[in-house]
Amino acid sequence: MMVYMATATWNGTVIAQSDDTVVVENNHYFPLSAVAEGVLVKTDHTSVCPWKGTASYYSVVVDGQANENAAWYYPDPKDAAAEIQDRVAFWKGIVVS
């Protein structure tokens, strides 16, 4: 059996890598433990998904450059999205392959 390793990169730097992502709506949710130390900085930004709940955001910081609100997570997801608890997803130019 082949194991798929998902990798998130920004500005040529690997910021997360895991063979244990959960894919929801075409987004890979990485375990927080798979994210490089020091790249996530919490922000006050939130958004609401009707079935997942309220998302909180991180800025992604690499080599002193910040990508504002480029990662999101659900600190207290609704039951339908329980599988993404303690996981983070990326967007805004961060490439997941």
C-alpha positions as a Markdown table, in Angstrom:
| # | Residue | x | y | z |
|---|---|---|---|---|
| 1 | Met | 0.0 | 0.0 | 0.0 |
| 2 | Met | 1.3 | 3.4 | -0.9 |
| 3 | Val | 1.1 | 6.2 | 1.7 |
| 4 | Tyr | 0.3 | 9.7 | 0.4 |
| 5 | Met | 2.3 | 12.4 | 2.0 |
| 6 | Ala | 0.7 | 15.9 | 1.8 |
| 7 | Thr | 3.0 | 18.8 | 1.9 |
| 8 | Ala | 2.1 | 22.5 | 2.4 |
| 9 | Thr | 4.7 | 25.0 | 1.1 |
| 10 | Trp | 4.9 | 28.8 | 1.0 |
| 11 | Asn | 7.7 | 30.8 | -0.6 |
| 12 | Gly | 9.6 | 27.6 | -1.2 |
| 13 | Thr | 9.5 | 26.6 | 2.5 |
| 14 | Val | 7.8 | 23.4 | 3.7 |
| 15 | Ile | 5.5 | 24.5 | 6.5 |
| 16 | Ala | 3.6 | 21.3 | 7.1 |
| 17 | Gln | 3.9 | 17.7 | 6.0 |
| 18 | Ser | 1.9 | 14.6 | 7.0 |
| 19 | Asp | 0.6 | 11.3 | 5.8 |
| 20 | Asp | -2.4 | 11.8 | 8.1 |
| 21 | Thr | -4.5 | 14.6 | 6.6 |
| 22 | Val | -8.3 | 14.8 | 6.6 |
| 23 | Val | -9.7 | 16.1 | 3.3 |
| 24 | Val | -12.9 | 18.2 | 3.7 |
| 25 | Glu | -14.2 | 20.2 | 0.8 |
| 26 | Asn | -10.9 | 19.7 | -1.1 |
| 27 | Asn | -8.9 | 21.1 | 1.7 |
| 28 | His | -6.2 | 19.1 | 3.5 |
| 29 | Tyr | -6.5 | 19.5 | 7.3 |
| 30 | Phe | -3.1 | 18.8 | 8.8 |
| 31 | Pro | -2.5 | 17.7 | 12.4 |
| 32 | Leu | -1.1 | 20.6 | 14.4 |
| 33 | Ser | 1.8 | 18.4 | 15.2 |
| 34 | Ala | 2.7 | 18.3 | 11.5 |
| 35 | Val | 3.2 | 22.0 | 11.2 |
| 36 | Ala | 6.7 | 23.5 | 11.4 |
| 37 | Glu | 7.3 | 25.1 | 14.7 |
| 38 | Gly | 7.0 | 28.9 | 14.9 |
| 39 | Val | 5.2 | 29.5 | 11.5 |
| 40 | Leu | 1.7 | 29.9 | 12.9 |
| 41 | Val | 0.7 | 33.2 | 14.6 |
| 42 | Lys | -2.9 | 33.4 | 15.9 |
| 43 | Thr | -5.0 | 36.3 | 14.7 |
| 44 | Asp | -8.4 | 37.7 | 15.8 |
| 45 | His | -10.0 | 36.8 | 12.5 |
| 46 | Thr | -13.0 | 34.3 | 12.4 |
| 47 | Ser | -15.5 | 33.1 | 9.9 |
| 48 | Val | -18.5 | 30.8 | 10.3 |
| 49 | Cys | -19.4 | 27.7 | 8.3 |
| 50 | Pro | -23.0 | 26.4 | 8.7 |
| 51 | Trp | -22.0 | 22.8 | 9.2 |
| 52 | Lys | -18.4 | 23.0 | 10.6 |
| 53 | Gly | -18.8 | 25.9 | 13.1 |
| 54 | Thr | -16.7 | 29.0 | 13.8 |
| 55 | Ala | -13.2 | 29.0 | 12.3 |
| 56 | Ser | -10.2 | 30.8 | 13.8 |
| 57 | Tyr | -7.2 | 31.9 | 11.8 |
| 58 | Tyr | -3.4 | 32.0 | 11.9 |
| 59 | Ser | -1.1 | 34.1 | 9.9 |
| 60 | Val | 1.8 | 32.0 | 8.4 |
| 61 | Val | 5.2 | 33.6 | 9.0 |
| 62 | Val | 8.3 | 32.4 | 7.0 |
| 63 | Asp | 11.6 | 34.2 | 7.0 |
| 64 | Gly | 10.0 | 37.3 | 8.5 |
| 65 | Gln | 7.3 | 37.5 | 5.8 |
| 66 | Ala | 3.7 | 37.1 | 7.0 |
| 67 | Asn | 0.8 | 35.7 | 5.0 |
| 68 | Glu | -2.2 | 37.1 | 7.0 |
| 69 | Asn | -5.0 | 34.7 | 7.9 |
| 70 | Ala | -3.6 | 32.1 | 5.6 |
| 71 | Ala | -4.4 | 29.1 | 7.8 |
| 72 | Trp | -7.6 | 28.2 | 9.6 |
| 73 | Tyr | -8.8 | 25.8 | 12.2 |
| 74 | Tyr | -11.9 | 24.9 | 14.1 |
| 75 | Pro | -11.2 | 25.1 | 17.9 |
| 76 | Asp | -14.7 | 23.7 | 18.7 |
| 77 | Pro | -16.1 | 22.1 | 15.5 |
| 78 | Lys | -19.7 | 21.0 | 15.3 |
| 79 | Asp | -20.3 | 17.2 | 15.5 |
| 80 | Ala | -20.5 | 16.8 | 11.7 |
| 81 | Ala | -16.9 | 18.1 | 11.5 |
| 82 | Ala | -15.4 | 16.4 | 14.6 |
| 83 | Glu | -12.7 | 14.8 | 12.5 |
| 84 | Ile | -11.0 | 18.1 | 11.9 |
| 85 | Gln | -10.6 | 18.9 | 15.6 |
| 86 | Asp | -6.9 | 19.9 | 16.3 |
| 87 | Arg | -6.2 | 20.3 | 12.6 |
| 88 | Val | -5.3 | 23.2 | 10.4 |
| 89 | Ala | -5.8 | 24.0 | 6.7 |
| 90 | Phe | -4.2 | 26.5 | 4.4 |
| 91 | Trp | -5.0 | 28.9 | 1.5 |
| 92 | Lys | -3.9 | 32.3 | 0.2 |
| 93 | Gly | -1.0 | 31.1 | -2.0 |
| 94 | Ile | 0.1 | 28.2 | 0.2 |
| 95 | Val | 0.5 | 25.2 | -2.1 |
| 96 | Val | -0.7 | 21.8 | -0.8 |
| 97 | Ser | 0.5 | 18.9 | -2.9 |
